[in-house]
Amino acid sequence: MIAFARLNASQSGAYTVLYLSVLHSGYSLFLHYTVSFHRAVPDPNWFRFPLLGLALVVVVLQWMAFTHGVRERRSRLSRSASSSCVRRPIAPASI
């Protein structure tokens, strides 16, 4: 059980690092080099739109995996609940 908790914590940490790196990259590619009178603005980076596409693909895949897991857990719980509703004969208590 501890191994699963550690695995879940490490996955959450990996998601945090992923989202922070995407936000940082997005800031650097879209907002950091805006028009300024102090320096010349560089040409737009070609990687801006592939970054957006990759980030969107990752978020969509994570959402699909989450919904798949929720549906699978619900179906597993409903199957176990329906099988536990079957009445079984109670054995007489021996004293």
Backbone bond lengths (Angstrom), bond angles and torsions (degrees), N, CA, C in turn:
res aa  C-N    CA-C-N  psi(-1)  N-CA   C-N-CA  omega(-1)  CA-C   N-CA-C  phi
1 M - - - 1.441 - - 1.522 111.12 -
2 I 1.315 116.07 -36.59 1.461 119.85 179.18 1.521 110.27 -66.33
3 A 1.331 116.44 -35.85 1.462 119.73 -179.97 1.530 110.66 -62.92
4 F 1.336 116.84 -39.48 1.466 119.36 178.45 1.523 111.34 -66.90
5 A 1.324 116.70 -38.07 1.465 119.56 178.40 1.522 110.18 -65.28
6 R 1.317 116.95 -40.76 1.468 119.88 178.01 1.524 110.97 -66.63
7 L 1.321 116.79 -40.05 1.465 120.47 178.65 1.519 110.21 -62.78
8 N 1.322 116.98 -43.66 1.458 120.53 179.54 1.526 110.61 -64.84
9 A 1.333 117.30 -39.43 1.462 120.19 179.17 1.522 110.50 -66.85
10 S 1.321 118.14 -39.11 1.458 119.87 179.71 1.530 110.95 -70.02
11 Q 1.336 117.78 -34.28 1.457 119.69 175.88 1.514 111.01 -67.33
12 S 1.322 117.29 -40.13 1.456 119.87 177.70 1.520 110.48 -63.17
13 G 1.322 116.91 -39.47 1.459 120.74 176.64 1.517 111.72 -64.57
14 A 1.329 116.11 -38.20 1.464 119.59 178.44 1.523 110.69 -66.86
15 Y 1.333 117.11 -39.40 1.462 119.84 176.84 1.520 110.96 -63.64
16 T 1.330 116.74 -40.14 1.462 120.81 179.37 1.522 110.30 -62.10
17 V 1.322 116.39 -46.19 1.464 120.18 179.22 1.526 110.41 -63.76
18 L 1.315 117.64 -40.93 1.464 121.10 179.02 1.523 111.00 -61.07
19 Y 1.328 116.87 -50.11 1.460 119.58 -177.68 1.519 111.89 -66.51
20 L 1.339 117.73 -37.85 1.461 119.62 177.51 1.525 111.57 -66.18
21 S 1.331 117.17 -39.14 1.462 119.04 179.09 1.527 111.21 -68.83
22 V 1.332 117.83 -36.11 1.464 120.14 176.74 1.524 110.19 -66.80
23 L 1.334 117.13 -41.63 1.469 119.75 177.49 1.523 111.27 -63.70
24 H 1.311 116.99 -42.60 1.465 120.47 179.08 1.525 111.17 -64.03
25 S 1.317 116.35 -44.38 1.466 119.89 178.82 1.523 110.89 -64.40
26 G 1.320 116.16 -42.24 1.459 119.36 178.23 1.520 112.00 -62.32
27 Y 1.326 115.84 -40.90 1.468 118.62 177.19 1.524 110.48 -62.90
28 S 1.327 116.28 -45.31 1.467 119.76 -178.52 1.520 112.14 -64.89
29 L 1.315 117.25 -36.94 1.460 120.33 -176.09 1.524 113.18 -83.26
30 F 1.334 118.17 -29.65 1.462 119.82 -174.02 1.521 114.41 -109.03
31 L 1.320 119.05 -37.85 1.453 120.43 -169.83 1.527 114.77 -108.95
32 H 1.298 118.31 -28.21 1.462 120.78 -171.47 1.522 112.58 -66.40
33 Y 1.284 117.17 -42.36 1.470 120.99 -177.44 1.519 109.81 -98.41
34 T 1.303 116.47 72.38 1.459 120.91 176.78 1.523 109.24 -95.52
35 V 1.288 116.18 173.80 1.459 121.54 -178.42 1.531 109.18 -63.23
36 S 1.331 115.73 128.25 1.460 121.02 179.51 1.521 108.26 -144.21
37 F 1.303 116.28 146.77 1.456 118.45 178.61 1.529 111.87 -85.56
38 H 1.330 118.52 -3.76 1.464 121.77 -179.85 1.529 113.14 -83.18
39 R 1.283 117.21 -30.47 1.469 119.88 -176.96 1.521 109.61 -149.00
40 A 1.319 114.39 163.71 1.469 119.79 178.75 1.530 109.59 -75.63
41 V 1.288 115.80 141.03 1.458 121.13 179.59 1.524 108.35 -83.43
42 P 1.348 117.77 127.86 1.468 119.30 179.00 1.526 111.26 -70.67
43 D 1.319 114.55 164.11 1.463 119.95 176.50 1.534 109.34 -62.45
44 P 1.324 117.79 150.50 1.467 119.91 178.79 1.530 110.69 -60.93
45 N 1.296 115.09 140.97 1.458 121.27 -179.84 1.529 109.12 -75.67
46 W 1.311 116.75 137.75 1.461 121.07 -177.01 1.529 111.08 -73.32
47 F 1.337 117.96 -16.80 1.463 120.49 -174.60 1.528 113.04 -85.00
48 R 1.308 118.13 0.62 1.465 120.09 -176.73 1.525 112.44 -60.81
49 F 1.295 116.81 -50.17 1.459 119.19 -175.38 1.527 113.55 -77.78
50 P 1.352 120.20 -34.54 1.472 117.47 170.67 1.526 112.59 -62.23
51 L 1.334 117.91 -34.01 1.469 120.21 176.71 1.526 110.16 -63.22
52 L 1.310 116.75 -45.45 1.465 119.44 177.82 1.526 111.69 -61.18
53 G 1.332 116.41 -41.55 1.467 120.11 178.81 1.515 112.17 -63.80
54 L 1.333 117.18 -45.11 1.463 120.43 179.60 1.523 111.27 -65.47
55 A 1.320 117.27 -42.07 1.466 120.07 178.54 1.523 110.37 -63.00
56 L 1.315 117.50 -41.02 1.458 120.99 178.82 1.523 111.25 -65.39
57 V 1.332 117.00 -41.00 1.466 120.60 178.29 1.529 110.31 -61.86
58 V 1.328 117.35 -43.45 1.470 120.47 -179.40 1.525 110.61 -64.03
59 V 1.320 117.62 -44.27 1.467 120.36 -179.79 1.527 110.46 -64.48
60 V 1.321 117.65 -41.46 1.473 120.62 179.44 1.529 110.33 -65.38
61 L 1.327 117.66 -42.20 1.467 119.87 178.40 1.524 111.33 -64.49
62 Q 1.325 118.06 -40.45 1.459 120.29 177.20 1.522 111.04 -63.99
63 W 1.313 117.61 -41.31 1.452 120.37 179.17 1.527 110.94 -65.61
64 M 1.337 117.46 -40.37 1.461 120.46 177.88 1.525 111.18 -63.73
65 A 1.339 116.95 -41.80 1.462 120.52 178.21 1.527 110.85 -64.66
66 F 1.325 117.09 -39.50 1.458 120.68 178.68 1.525 110.96 -63.23
67 T 1.332 117.07 -48.18 1.461 119.57 -179.07 1.527 111.17 -66.04
68 H 1.327 117.28 -34.93 1.462 120.21 176.52 1.527 110.27 -63.93
69 G 1.316 117.13 -43.35 1.459 120.82 178.98 1.519 112.21 -64.70
70 V 1.326 117.06 -40.55 1.470 120.37 178.58 1.523 110.15 -65.18
71 R 1.315 117.83 -44.86 1.471 120.35 179.52 1.522 111.03 -63.54
72 E 1.331 116.79 -41.30 1.461 120.17 -180.00 1.528 110.44 -65.11
73 R 1.331 117.53 -41.68 1.460 120.74 179.36 1.519 110.54 -65.90
74 R 1.327 117.13 -40.70 1.475 119.66 178.62 1.513 111.25 -63.84
75 S 1.328 116.94 -42.45 1.468 118.73 -179.54 1.522 110.47 -68.07
76 R 1.320 117.50 -36.76 1.464 120.69 178.16 1.526 110.23 -66.11
77 L 1.339 117.45 -40.79 1.457 120.59 179.05 1.522 111.20 -68.34
78 S 1.319 117.35 -38.50 1.462 119.34 -179.95 1.525 110.41 -69.67
79 R 1.329 117.57 -35.37 1.468 119.79 176.76 1.516 111.21 -66.84
80 S 1.341 116.65 -41.72 1.463 118.71 -179.75 1.524 110.72 -70.91
81 A 1.334 118.26 -33.00 1.459 120.76 178.00 1.521 110.68 -69.30
82 S 1.315 117.53 -38.96 1.468 119.61 -179.75 1.521 110.81 -71.40
83 S 1.317 118.60 -32.47 1.464 119.82 178.54 1.521 110.97 -77.06
84 S 1.336 118.23 -25.10 1.457 119.51 179.18 1.524 111.57 -81.51
85 C 1.315 118.72 -9.95 1.463 121.87 179.60 1.516 111.69 -81.61
86 V 1.310 117.55 -9.75 1.454 120.69 179.42 1.521 108.28 -69.45
87 R 1.336 115.84 127.90 1.461 119.30 -178.98 1.520 109.32 -80.75
88 R 1.302 112.43 130.84 1.460 119.02 177.93 1.528 107.51 -111.10
89 P 1.315 116.83 146.32 1.453 118.25 178.75 1.525 110.44 -66.18
90 I 1.320 115.17 140.49 1.459 120.33 -179.18 1.520 107.36 -92.14
91 A 1.307 114.74 128.79 1.460 119.88 179.32 1.526 108.65 -73.70
92 P 1.320 116.80 139.98 1.464 118.97 178.82 1.531 109.88 -65.06
93 A 1.297 115.00 141.75 1.468 120.09 -179.93 1.509 109.12 -74.91
94 S 1.283 115.67 131.95 1.463 119.49 177.45 1.527 108.13 -96.63
95 I 1.304 115.11 133.06 1.463 119.95 -177.31 1.485 109.97 -107.75
